[in-house]
Every structure is written in structure tokens, then in C-alpha cells.
């Protein structure tokens, strides 16, 4: 058995399909007719551009604007490209094969950009490398084993999946995904959650142990992979798979029901979304509201800041699609990791703790007030709230509230319509802010615990660091105690509070969330019916009596084992 990171729940049994990388071999050769070689190069360039546009559109439709931006950036290499012009010139002058020249020119430009401490130019370098690699592959007729070769349902094994792989995937032929690299934020996780299939990533050494056709069991909940298991284990997991299929029909029956615990306590199941397609899925799955709508997608890849009218149209469209459903719009949360060339970022060793989020927008005052004005104007069309991310200290919160008032003054002077009583909330992501929650709760209308950031900052672990992922512990007793105190502090001041992120999407923790009195949890849209069913089988009073014992346990592993045991006893096998 190999253990990795379970990033998409579910269990499956099937045959392995192993995707191994093929090394490109570029050789030097003279050509007799440079014009024919130039035509061969131009044909490969056009073919790769068409394929890249297809990948952009498919990724946009499946994963959304943020994930598709990388292809938009790659496509920019074609527009007035010095790289491709240089290759064309050298083919004619040197009479050398196109793939060799392109490889040499690529190395020259990449080396030049990589030396510059500028994030925009480094991304340009990545795009040049990628485009050159795709064209070279076409020129030499060498291709990696493609996921489009699938003829039957299989479990995909790969070193790592990226955005390029998604265009080849037929979800009807993918039973599960297992990767040697990757984590909760990688493409493998995005693909598996979108396709609703089990996935285990960061399974170190797995590629040296598996071969095509091996019988495999993947447990996406526990992050376990079994290669060629014995009959007893196969029988056990067949029973588990059949039970999950049986439960799937039950989940669907809860799509349109109200959310109530077994002992009759109501609370909200909302969703975390970042585009309108996810918003529509949230409504389809019966979400009671949109608990967090990320606004970054409007800004990503833009060469200049989107103006007020462009933003207004985007927010208004979302509000009108939501109809009577409330949306909580989170103000732009970005860092140097995002493709936003209109913001200047210094090179940072740790963007997580650097110039990002509210720190940027309060500095770039025009950017902040423009977004606020657009959001306020959109509030005239439906129910919405505004959420401030990454608040660290009271001065930041008060400064942001003052900027909101400035925006209102401008709109009043222009006689624009907006909801003057719109609710303003803040995210609880920083441990220092969590420790003084009562003070913040008096200054806002609502609070949202950003569990993914809070875990990283409380455990001092970057969740994208695969070597440290085991330390990214959402069951850590100190973390759970802090979250309970945050909820108690918020309610003491009469302030509504919700939770988003990794912890909200972990159904094992649902009884804990219900017991401590969280008013709302925000999950992925596809999870809404299942979480509502789980809530209906959760007795709040019983779990309230267990919280002290649960938080007395000394390690995250003990808490996880306790909650998992109860989960399977009370929900899955009952």
C-alpha cells in the first residue's frame, strides 16, 4: 500500500493506465531547401496555435477563467513574437532544421528572462518554453503517451497532471487519478474534483511500482493506493464502492430540502465559487446562498485594471443569475503568484506572507475604491454582501471601511443607486486577528473563517509544499480550539459567522462545525446534497457533549481517527 494525499473523496477499483513522459531528442542537420523547412515550421506553428486555442476554451469551460489564464498567456507569445520571427530568419540564413534552431533560440530567450527578478518576465519565459516545446514535438513527430488514447475506464497514474492534460480527458473513461507529485491546489486536484472522481496525489515512488494493466484500489478519502491487492481486500472494497453508489441516490433526494440537523437545528449550506458556471451549479444543487464569490477572475491576465463599468457588468450579471440567492463577494485577493501585470510586485521569497490581498488594495487606493463602487452599484440589482480578505489589524479594517464610505460619497454625488445598508464583513485568516475576534466582531456585520489560510499560518506550513503536506493538519487540536473560540467570540457579540476552505469541504469535520455553532459552511457546489444529508443524520446536542473530549485529545491523528471512526459508524455503514 502506498499512501499519498487524498484530494477527492470516493473509492474505486480498476486497471492502471500509466502515463510516462517521453524525452525529446533534437538533432542538428543541414537542410537543402530552407523554403520547404520554413513552410514545415509555419505549418507546425499554426497547428500548435489552433491546439492551444482549443485547450484555452476547454479549460475555460471546465475549470474557469483563473485556470485558463495560463493558456491566454501562452497565446500571447504568438502575437508579434520575436521568438518565432528569429527562428524564421535563422532557418533561411543558416539552412538548419527548424526544431534545432527553435530549441537553441528558446534556450537563449529563456536564459535572458530567467536572470531578471521580475515575475511578469519569468512567466513570459515559461510561455516561451512551453510554446517552443509543443512546436518541437510536432516537428520531430514525437508525442507523449496521450490521455486521448484511453479506450476503456481506467485509473490514471502519472508523475503529475497539468492543465494540458485536461483537454485529452474523457471523464467517462477515468475512474480515478493517482500522481507521484501534487497536492490539494494542483491541477490533478482540480480535475478530479471537477470530474467527481477519487484522487490521491503526492504518492511518492508510485510510478516505479505500477505498470499498465495492474489491478488497483484507490481510496480518495484516506489517500491510500493498493496495487494488485488480494481477494479479501478486493471484496471489502467492492462492498464499500457499492455502498457509496447506493448513497449517491440518497444524496440527490436532499437537493431541494431545507438543512436541518437530526434534532431540528437549522444552519446554512452555501458554496464557494469563482465564476458564473459554478454559481449556476450551486443553485442547481440547492445551495442556500453563495457564501464566497471570488472576484479575481475579472482581473486575471488583464494588461490594465478593469474599469468601474467592466466590473459592474460582471458583478451585476452574477447577482442577476443568483436571483433571490445572496452572494458574498470577496474583494480581490491576489499576490505576486497571480497574472496581474498592472500591479507591480517585488520579488518575494514567501508571497503568502508578503505584499498581497488587502495590503495591495489599501495601497493601490484607486483599485480598491473602483472595485467598491462597482460592487455597490451591483447591489441595486439583488442580494449581496462585501467581504474584506486578510485583515490583520484594526487599522486595516477601519481604513477599508473609510474607503467604502469615500466610494459611497462619490456614488451619491453621481446619483447612482446602491444598497446603502449593504453588509460588510471580514475574513478571519490571521491567527492574531482570531485572538481578538470580539473586537473585530463589533466593527463588522459578519465574519468568514478562511480555514485554508488559517491552517497554513497556524501550522507554519505552505500547503503547496508537497514535502510538508503531512504537517498541514486540519485536525490539529490547537487549530480546532482556536476556531471554537472564534465562533464563541463572534456569537458573544451577536455576529453571524461562517467557514470556507479545506475544513468546510471535509465532511469528517462536519459534526464539529455543527456542534460549535457555525452559522454557515461553504462547500464545493457538487457537495451540497451530500453535506445536507450528513447534517440530517447529525445530532447537534450529542456532539456538543463530545466537543470537550474531542479537544482534549493531544494530536491531530487522534482527533482524525476518532472522527473517521464515528463517520463510518454513524453515516456510511449505518
C-alpha positions as CSV (number, residue, x, y, z in Angstrom):
1,X,0.0,0.0,0.0
2,X,1.2,3.5,-0.9
3,X,-0.1,6.5,1.0
4,X,-0.5,10.0,-0.5
5,X,-2.7,13.0,-0.2
6,X,-6.4,12.2,-0.6
7,X,-7.7,15.2,-2.6
8,X,-11.0,13.9,-3.9
9,X,-13.2,11.5,-2.0
10,X,-14.5,8.2,-3.1
11,X,-13.3,4.6,-3.7
12,X,-12.7,2.9,-7.0
13,X,-11.3,-0.4,-8.3
14,X,-9.9,-0.7,-11.8
15,X,-7.0,-1.3,-14.2
16,X,-4.0,1.1,-14.3
17,X,-3.1,3.3,-17.2
18,X,0.4,4.7,-16.7
19,X,1.3,8.0,-18.4
20,X,5.1,8.3,-18.7
21,X,6.9,11.2,-20.1
22,X,8.9,10.8,-23.4
23,X,12.2,12.7,-23.6
24,X,12.5,14.9,-26.7
25,X,15.6,14.3,-28.9
26,X,16.5,17.3,-31.0
27,X,19.4,16.8,-33.5
28,X,21.3,19.2,-35.7
29,X,21.1,18.8,-39.5
30,X,21.6,20.9,-42.6
31,X,18.6,21.4,-45.0
32,X,19.0,21.7,-48.8
33,X,15.8,23.7,-49.2
34,X,15.3,26.3,-46.5
35,X,12.0,27.5,-48.0
36,X,10.5,24.0,-47.6
37,X,11.8,23.9,-44.0
38,X,10.2,27.3,-43.4
39,X,6.9,26.0,-44.6
40,X,7.2,22.9,-42.4
41,X,7.9,25.2,-39.4
42,X,4.9,27.5,-40.2
43,X,2.6,24.5,-40.5
44,X,3.7,23.3,-37.1
45,X,3.3,26.8,-35.6
46,X,-0.3,27.1,-37.0
47,X,-1.2,23.6,-35.8
48,X,0.1,24.3,-32.3
49,X,-1.7,27.6,-32.1
50,X,-5.1,26.0,-33.1
51,X,-4.5,23.3,-30.4
52,X,-3.6,25.9,-27.8
53,X,-6.8,27.9,-28.5
54,X,-8.8,24.6,-28.1
55,X,-7.1,24.0,-24.8
56,X,-7.8,27.5,-23.6
57,X,-11.5,27.3,-24.5
58,X,-11.9,23.8,-22.9
59,X,-10.1,24.8,-19.7
60,X,-12.2,28.0,-19.5
61,X,-15.4,26.0,-19.8
62,X,-14.4,23.3,-17.3
63,X,-12.2,25.0,-14.7
64,X,-12.9,28.7,-15.2
65,X,-11.1,31.9,-16.1
66,X,-8.3,31.6,-13.5
67,X,-7.1,28.2,-14.6
68,X,-7.4,29.1,-18.3
69,X,-5.3,32.3,-17.9
70,X,-2.1,30.3,-18.4
71,X,-3.1,29.4,-22.0
72,X,-4.1,33.0,-22.7
73,X,-0.5,34.0,-21.6
74,X,0.9,31.2,-23.8
75,X,-1.1,32.5,-26.8
76,X,0.4,36.0,-26.3
77,X,3.8,34.5,-27.5
78,X,2.3,34.3,-31.0
79,X,1.3,38.0,-31.2
80,X,4.2,39.9,-32.7
81,X,6.6,37.2,-31.4
82,X,10.3,38.0,-31.6
83,X,10.9,34.3,-30.8
84,X,9.1,32.9,-33.9
85,X,10.5,35.7,-36.2
86,X,14.0,34.9,-35.1
87,X,13.6,31.2,-35.9
88,X,12.2,32.0,-39.4
89,X,15.2,34.3,-40.1
90,X,17.8,31.7,-39.0
91,X,16.2,28.9,-41.0
92,X,16.7,31.0,-44.1
93,X,20.1,32.3,-43.3
94,X,21.7,29.2,-41.7
95,X,19.9,26.5,-43.6
96,X,19.5,24.4,-40.5
97,X,16.5,22.2,-39.4
98,X,13.7,24.2,-37.7
99,X,13.5,22.1,-34.5
100,X,17.2,22.6,-33.7
101,X,17.0,26.3,-34.3
102,X,13.9,26.7,-32.2
103,X,15.4,24.8,-29.4
104,X,18.5,27.0,-29.4
105,X,16.5,30.3,-29.7
106,X,14.2,29.1,-26.9
107,X,17.2,28.5,-24.6
108,X,18.7,31.9,-25.3
109,X,15.5,33.8,-24.6
110,X,14.6,31.7,-21.5
111,X,18.1,32.3,-20.1
112,X,17.8,36.0,-20.7
113,X,14.3,36.3,-19.0
114,X,15.2,34.0,-16.1
115,X,18.0,36.3,-15.0
116,X,15.6,39.1,-14.4
117,X,13.9,39.4,-11.0
118,X,10.5,40.2,-12.5
119,X,7.6,37.9,-12.1
120,X,6.0,39.0,-15.4
121,X,9.1,38.3,-17.4
122,X,9.5,34.9,-15.7
123,X,6.0,34.0,-16.7
124,X,6.9,35.1,-20.2
125,X,9.9,32.7,-20.1
126,X,7.6,29.9,-19.1
127,X,5.3,30.6,-22.0
128,X,8.2,30.7,-24.5
129,X,9.5,27.3,-23.2
130,X,6.0,25.8,-23.4
131,X,5.2,27.0,-26.9
132,X,8.6,26.0,-28.2
133,X,8.3,22.6,-26.7
134,X,4.9,22.0,-28.4
135,X,6.1,23.1,-31.8
136,X,9.3,21.0,-31.5
137,X,7.2,17.9,-30.6
138,X,5.2,18.4,-33.7
139,X,8.3,19.0,-35.9
140,X,10.1,15.8,-34.8
141,X,6.9,13.7,-34.6
142,X,7.4,12.7,-31.1
143,X,4.5,12.6,-28.7
144,X,3.9,11.7,-25.1
145,X,1.6,8.8,-24.3
146,X,-1.7,10.7,-24.6
147,X,-4.7,10.5,-22.3
148,X,-6.8,10.6,-25.5
149,X,-5.6,7.0,-26.1
150,X,-8.0,5.7,-23.4
151,X,-10.4,3.1,-24.8
152,X,-11.9,1.8,-21.5
153,X,-12.4,3.1,-18.0
154,X,-9.0,3.1,-16.2
155,X,-7.2,4.6,-13.2
156,X,-4.7,7.1,-14.5
157,X,-1.2,7.1,-13.0
158,X,1.2,10.0,-13.8
159,X,4.2,11.8,-12.4
160,X,2.0,14.9,-12.4
161,X,-1.0,16.2,-14.4
162,X,-1.2,19.7,-15.7
163,X,-3.7,21.9,-17.5
164,X,-2.5,20.5,-20.8
165,X,-3.8,17.0,-19.8
166,X,-7.4,18.1,-19.3
167,X,-8.1,18.6,-23.0
168,X,-7.4,14.9,-23.5
169,X,-9.6,13.5,-20.7
170,X,-12.9,11.8,-21.3
171,X,-14.3,11.7,-17.8
172,X,-16.3,8.6,-18.7
173,X,-13.0,6.7,-19.1
174,X,-11.3,8.0,-15.9
175,X,-12.1,6.0,-12.7
176,X,-9.5,7.8,-10.5
177,X,-6.3,9.7,-10.7
178,X,-3.0,8.9,-8.8
179,X,0.1,11.2,-9.1
180,X,3.5,11.0,-7.6
181,X,3.5,14.8,-7.2
182,X,0.9,17.4,-6.5
183,X,-1.4,18.4,-3.6
184,X,-4.7,20.0,-2.8
185,X,-4.1,23.0,-5.1
186,X,-2.6,21.2,-8.1
187,X,-4.3,20.5,-11.5
188,X,-4.8,16.9,-10.5
189,X,-7.0,18.0,-7.6
190,X,-8.9,20.5,-9.8
191,X,-9.5,17.8,-12.5
192,X,-10.6,15.1,-10.0
193,X,-13.0,17.4,-8.1
194,X,-14.5,18.7,-11.3
195,X,-15.0,15.1,-12.6
196,X,-16.1,13.9,-9.2
197,X,-13.7,11.0,-9.1
198,X,-11.3,9.8,-6.4
199,X,-7.8,11.1,-6.4
200,X,-4.6,10.5,-4.5
201,X,-1.7,12.9,-5.1
202,X,1.8,13.1,-3.7
203,X,2.1,9.3,-3.7
204,X,5.9,9.2,-3.6
205,X,7.5,6.3,-5.5
206,X,4.3,5.0,-7.0
207,X,5.5,5.3,-10.7
208,X,8.2,2.8,-10.1
209,X,5.8,0.3,-8.6
210,X,2.8,0.3,-11.1
211,X,2.6,-0.9,-14.7
212,X,-0.2,-0.8,-17.3
213,X,-3.0,-3.3,-16.5
214,X,-2.3,-3.7,-12.8
215,X,-5.4,-4.1,-10.7
216,X,-5.6,-1.1,-8.3
217,X,-7.8,0.1,-5.5
218,X,-7.8,3.9,-4.8
219,X,-9.3,5.3,-1.6
220,X,-9.5,9.1,-2.2
221,X,-10.8,9.6,1.4
222,X,-7.8,8.1,3.2
223,X,-5.2,8.8,0.4
224,X,-4.4,5.1,0.0
225,X,-3.5,3.1,-3.1
226,X,-3.3,-0.7,-3.3
227,X,-1.6,-2.3,-6.3
228,X,-2.6,-5.9,-7.1
229,X,-4.4,-6.4,-3.8
230,X,-5.6,-9.9,-2.6
231,X,-9.1,-11.2,-2.9
232,X,-10.1,-10.4,0.7
233,X,-9.2,-6.7,0.2
234,X,-10.9,-6.5,-3.2
235,X,-14.2,-8.0,-1.7
236,X,-14.1,-5.4,1.2
237,X,-13.6,-2.5,-1.2
238,X,-16.3,-3.8,-3.6
239,X,-18.7,-3.7,-0.7
240,X,-17.6,-0.1,0.0
241,X,-17.9,1.0,-3.6
242,X,-21.4,-0.4,-3.8
243,X,-22.4,1.3,-0.6
244,X,-21.2,4.7,-2.0
245,X,-23.2,4.2,-5.2
246,X,-26.3,3.4,-3.1
247,X,-25.8,6.6,-1.0
248,X,-25.4,8.7,-4.2
249,X,-29.1,8.4,-5.0
250,X,-30.0,9.3,-1.4
251,X,-27.8,12.4,-1.6
252,X,-29.7,13.6,-4.7
253,X,-33.0,13.4,-2.8
254,X,-31.7,16.1,-0.4
255,X,-31.0,18.7,-3.2
256,X,-34.1,20.8,-2.6
257,X,-34.6,20.2,1.1
258,X,-34.0,22.6,4.0
259,X,-30.9,22.0,6.0
260,X,-31.7,20.7,9.5
261,X,-29.8,18.5,11.9
262,X,-31.3,15.3,13.2
263,X,-32.5,17.2,16.3
264,X,-34.0,20.0,14.3
265,X,-31.3,22.7,14.4
266,X,-31.1,24.8,11.1
267,X,-28.0,26.1,9.6
268,X,-26.9,27.2,6.1
269,X,-25.1,25.2,3.4
270,X,-23.6,27.7,1.0
271,X,-20.9,27.4,-1.7
272,X,-17.5,28.9,-2.6
273,X,-17.4,29.9,-6.3
274,X,-15.3,31.9,-8.7
275,X,-17.4,32.1,-11.8
276,X,-20.9,32.1,-13.1
277,X,-21.0,28.5,-14.1
278,X,-20.1,27.4,-10.6
279,X,-22.8,29.8,-9.3
280,X,-25.4,28.1,-11.6
281,X,-24.3,24.7,-10.3
282,X,-24.7,26.0,-6.8
283,X,-28.3,26.8,-7.4
284,X,-28.9,23.5,-9.2
285,X,-27.5,21.6,-6.2
286,X,-29.7,23.5,-3.8
287,X,-27.2,25.8,-2.0
288,X,-28.9,28.3,0.3
289,X,-26.6,31.1,-0.7
290,X,-23.2,31.8,-2.3
291,X,-21.0,32.1,0.8
292,X,-17.9,33.3,-1.1
293,X,-17.6,34.6,-4.7
294,X,-14.0,35.2,-5.6
295,X,-13.6,38.4,-7.8
296,X,-10.1,37.8,-9.0
297,X,-11.3,36.3,-12.3
298,X,-12.2,39.8,-13.6
299,X,-8.6,41.0,-13.1
300,X,-6.5,38.0,-14.2
301,X,-4.5,38.4,-17.3
302,X,-5.6,42.0,-17.9
303,X,-2.9,44.4,-19.0
304,X,-4.7,47.2,-17.3
305,X,-7.0,47.5,-14.4
306,X,-10.7,46.8,-15.4
307,X,-12.6,50.0,-15.1
308,X,-15.8,50.5,-13.0
309,X,-18.2,49.7,-15.8
310,X,-16.5,46.5,-16.8
311,X,-16.5,45.3,-13.2
312,X,-20.1,46.5,-12.7
313,X,-21.3,44.4,-15.6
314,X,-19.5,41.3,-14.2
315,X,-21.0,41.7,-10.7
316,X,-24.4,42.6,-12.0
317,X,-24.5,39.5,-14.2
318,X,-23.7,37.3,-11.2
319,X,-26.3,39.0,-9.0
320,X,-29.0,38.6,-11.6
321,X,-28.1,35.0,-12.2
322,X,-28.4,34.3,-8.5
323,X,-31.9,35.9,-8.5
324,X,-33.0,35.8,-4.8
325,X,-29.9,34.0,-3.6
326,X,-27.5,36.1,-1.5
327,X,-23.9,36.4,-2.8
328,X,-21.0,37.3,-0.6
329,X,-18.4,39.0,-2.9
330,X,-14.9,38.8,-1.6
331,X,-12.7,41.8,-2.6
332,X,-9.8,41.0,-4.9
333,X,-7.3,38.7,-3.2
334,X,-4.1,38.5,-5.1
335,X,-0.3,38.2,-4.8
336,X,2.7,38.0,-7.0
337,X,1.6,34.5,-7.9
338,X,-1.3,35.9,-10.0
339,X,-1.1,37.2,-13.6
340,X,-1.9,40.9,-13.0
341,X,0.8,43.0,-14.8
342,X,-1.0,46.3,-13.9
343,X,0.2,45.7,-10.3
344,X,3.9,46.0,-9.6
345,X,5.2,43.2,-7.4
346,X,8.7,43.0,-5.9
347,X,10.2,39.5,-6.0
348,X,9.3,37.8,-2.7
349,X,10.5,34.7,-1.1
350,X,7.2,34.0,0.5
351,X,4.2,35.6,-1.2
352,X,1.9,34.0,1.3
353,X,3.3,36.4,4.0
354,X,4.1,39.3,1.7
355,X,2.5,42.1,-0.4
356,X,-0.9,40.6,-1.2
357,X,-4.7,40.9,-0.7
358,X,-5.9,43.9,1.4
359,X,-2.3,45.1,1.7
360,X,-2.3,45.8,-2.0
361,X,-5.8,47.2,-2.4
362,X,-5.3,49.6,0.5
363,X,-2.1,50.8,-1.0
364,X,-3.5,50.9,-4.6
365,X,-6.3,53.1,-3.4
366,X,-7.8,53.7,-6.8
367,X,-8.0,50.0,-7.4
368,X,-9.9,49.4,-4.1
369,X,-12.4,52.3,-4.5
370,X,-13.1,51.4,-8.1
371,X,-14.0,47.8,-7.1
372,X,-16.1,49.0,-4.2
373,X,-18.0,51.4,-6.4
374,X,-18.8,48.7,-8.9
375,X,-19.9,46.3,-6.2
376,X,-22.1,48.9,-4.5
377,X,-23.8,49.7,-7.8
378,X,-24.3,46.0,-8.4
379,X,-26.1,45.8,-5.1
380,X,-29.0,47.7,-6.7
381,X,-29.8,44.5,-8.7
382,X,-30.0,41.9,-6.0
383,X,-28.9,40.5,-2.6
384,X,-25.2,40.7,-1.9
385,X,-22.6,41.4,0.8
386,X,-19.0,42.6,0.6
387,X,-16.1,40.6,2.3
388,X,-12.7,42.0,3.1
389,X,-9.9,39.5,2.9
390,X,-6.7,39.1,5.0
391,X,-7.5,41.6,7.7
392,X,-4.6,41.6,10.2
393,X,-5.2,44.6,12.5
394,X,-7.9,47.1,13.4
395,X,-6.2,49.9,11.5
396,X,-6.6,48.0,8.2
397,X,-10.3,47.3,8.8
398,X,-11.1,50.9,9.7
399,X,-9.1,52.2,6.7
400,X,-11.1,49.8,4.4
401,X,-14.4,50.9,5.9
402,X,-13.4,54.6,5.4
403,X,-12.6,53.8,1.7
404,X,-16.0,52.3,1.4
405,X,-17.6,55.5,2.7
406,X,-15.5,57.5,0.3
407,X,-16.9,55.4,-2.6
408,X,-20.4,56.0,-1.3
409,X,-19.8,59.7,-1.3
410,X,-18.7,59.6,-5.0
411,X,-21.8,57.5,-6.0
412,X,-24.1,59.8,-4.1
413,X,-22.6,62.8,-6.0
414,X,-23.4,61.0,-9.3
415,X,-26.9,60.0,-8.1
416,X,-26.1,56.3,-8.5
417,X,-28.4,53.7,-6.9
418,X,-27.0,51.2,-4.4
419,X,-27.9,49.4,-1.2
420,X,-26.8,51.9,1.5
421,X,-27.2,49.3,4.2
422,X,-25.1,46.7,2.5
423,X,-23.4,44.4,5.0
424,X,-19.6,44.5,5.2
425,X,-17.7,41.5,6.6
426,X,-14.1,40.4,7.1
427,X,-12.3,37.1,6.7
428,X,-10.7,35.5,9.8
429,X,-7.4,34.1,8.4
430,X,-4.7,35.6,10.5
431,X,-4.1,34.0,14.0
432,X,-3.5,37.4,15.5
433,X,-7.0,38.6,14.3
434,X,-8.5,35.3,15.5
435,X,-7.2,36.0,19.0
436,X,-9.0,39.4,19.2
437,X,-12.2,38.3,17.4
438,X,-14.6,40.1,19.8
439,X,-13.0,43.4,18.9
440,X,-13.4,42.8,15.2
441,X,-16.9,41.4,15.6
442,X,-18.1,44.8,16.9
443,X,-16.9,46.5,13.7
444,X,-18.4,44.3,11.0
445,X,-21.7,42.8,10.1
446,X,-20.5,39.2,9.6
447,X,-17.3,37.1,9.7
448,X,-16.0,34.3,7.5
449,X,-13.3,31.9,8.7
450,X,-10.8,31.3,5.9
451,X,-9.7,27.8,7.0
452,X,-7.1,27.1,4.4
453,X,-5.1,30.2,5.2
454,X,-5.6,29.8,8.9
455,X,-4.3,26.3,8.8
456,X,-1.2,27.4,6.9
457,X,-0.4,30.3,9.2
458,X,-1.2,28.4,12.4
459,X,0.9,25.3,11.5
460,X,3.6,27.3,9.6
461,X,3.1,25.1,6.5
462,X,2.7,26.2,2.9
463,X,0.1,23.7,1.6
464,X,1.6,23.8,-1.9
465,X,4.9,22.3,-0.4
466,X,4.4,18.6,-1.0
467,X,7.3,17.7,1.3
468,X,5.5,19.3,4.3
469,X,1.9,18.4,3.4
470,X,1.6,15.9,6.4
471,X,2.2,18.9,8.6
472,X,-0.8,20.8,7.0
473,X,-3.0,19.4,9.7
474,X,-6.7,20.5,9.7
475,X,-7.3,18.3,12.8
476,X,-4.6,20.0,14.9
477,X,-6.1,20.4,18.4
478,X,-4.7,24.0,18.7
479,X,-6.4,24.9,15.4
480,X,-9.8,23.4,16.4
481,X,-9.7,25.1,19.8
482,X,-9.0,28.4,18.1
483,X,-11.9,28.0,15.7
484,X,-14.2,27.2,18.5
485,X,-13.1,30.3,20.4
486,X,-13.6,32.4,17.3
487,X,-17.2,31.2,16.9
488,X,-17.9,31.7,20.6
489,X,-16.4,35.2,20.5
490,X,-18.4,36.1,17.4
491,X,-21.7,35.0,18.9
492,X,-20.9,36.7,22.1
493,X,-21.0,40.0,20.1
494,X,-24.1,38.9,18.2
495,X,-22.1,38.5,14.9
496,X,-23.0,35.9,12.3
497,X,-20.1,33.6,11.2
498,X,-19.3,31.1,8.5
499,X,-16.4,28.9,7.4
500,X,-14.9,28.3,4.0
501,X,-11.9,26.4,2.6
502,X,-10.4,23.0,3.2
503,X,-12.0,22.4,6.6
504,X,-15.5,23.3,5.3
505,X,-15.1,20.8,2.4
506,X,-14.1,18.0,4.8
507,X,-17.3,16.1,5.7
508,X,-15.4,14.3,8.5
509,X,-15.3,17.7,10.4
510,X,-19.0,18.5,9.8
511,X,-20.2,17.3,13.3
512,X,-17.5,19.5,14.9
513,X,-18.7,22.6,12.8
514,X,-22.3,21.9,13.8
515,X,-21.5,21.4,17.4
516,X,-19.6,24.6,17.9
517,X,-22.4,26.6,16.3
518,X,-21.1,27.8,13.0
519,X,-23.9,29.6,11.2
520,X,-22.9,28.5,7.7
521,X,-20.4,26.3,5.9
522,X,-19.3,27.0,2.3
523,X,-18.6,23.8,0.3
524,X,-17.9,23.0,-3.4
525,X,-21.2,23.1,-5.3
526,X,-21.2,19.4,-6.0
527,X,-21.0,18.6,-2.3
528,X,-24.2,20.4,-1.2
529,X,-26.7,17.5,-1.3
530,X,-24.3,15.1,0.4
531,X,-23.5,17.6,3.2
532,X,-27.2,18.3,3.7
533,X,-27.8,14.5,4.1
534,X,-24.9,14.2,6.6
535,X,-26.4,17.2,8.6
536,X,-29.7,15.4,8.7
537,X,-28.0,12.4,10.4
538,X,-26.0,14.6,12.9
539,X,-27.4,15.2,16.4
540,X,-26.2,18.6,17.5
541,X,-26.9,18.0,21.2
542,X,-25.0,14.7,21.3
543,X,-22.0,16.2,19.5
544,X,-22.0,19.3,21.8
545,X,-21.4,16.9,24.7
546,X,-18.4,15.3,22.9
547,X,-16.6,18.5,22.0
548,X,-14.6,18.9,25.2
549,X,-13.5,15.3,25.0
550,X,-12.5,15.7,21.3
551,X,-10.5,18.8,22.0
552,X,-8.8,17.1,25.0
553,X,-7.0,14.7,22.6
554,X,-3.4,15.6,22.2
555,X,-2.8,15.2,18.5
556,X,-4.4,15.7,15.1
557,X,-4.1,12.0,14.3
558,X,-6.1,11.0,17.4
559,X,-8.8,13.5,16.5
560,X,-8.9,12.3,12.9
561,X,-9.1,8.7,13.9
562,X,-11.9,9.4,16.4
563,X,-13.9,11.4,13.8
564,X,-13.3,8.9,11.0
565,X,-14.5,6.0,13.2
566,X,-17.7,7.9,14.1
567,X,-18.2,8.9,10.4
568,X,-18.1,5.4,9.1
569,X,-20.2,4.0,12.0
570,X,-22.9,6.7,12.0
571,X,-23.1,7.6,8.4
572,X,-21.6,5.2,5.9
573,X,-22.3,1.8,7.3
574,X,-25.4,2.6,9.4
